[in-house]
Amino acid sequence: MDLNLKGKTALVFGSSSGIGKAVAQSLINEGVKVALSSRSKEKLETTAQEIGASTIIPCDLSKPGEATKAVEKTISEFGSLDILVTNTGGPAKGSFMDVSLNQWNTDYQSLWLSVVESLHASLPSMKKNNYGRVLL
């Protein structure tokens, strides 16, 4: 299928496995230059080799500022960012009272604030290019 994405650039969070990896592979198959991102550098290196990605950006979205840094590195590497995929893992498992307040804060950063950060960092590039897609 040709989605007219050839030559576009993308950053896919959580792309070392699962849905993120499948999305990254699909984008690469469409001719998109893709930056893979997840916490594990080793998993990213393996995935990049498996699916043909040239750029990996290890980052931990549960830490403030990491999503912004990943977007900035992607733009530095590719010159722009056209497609942002904000795929992250779910919150910690457990009953409400078993999850600590600290864990709630970590999960909120990872699931919500990392999306806000990455949007703030990527939208100027998308606006400048008159093109942008965000997959939440």
Beta strands, then each sheet from edge to edge (+ up, - down):
strand 1: 9-13
strand 2: 33-37
strand 3: 55-56
strand 4: 83-85
strand 5: 133-135
sheet 1: 3+ 2+ 1+ 4+ 5+
end
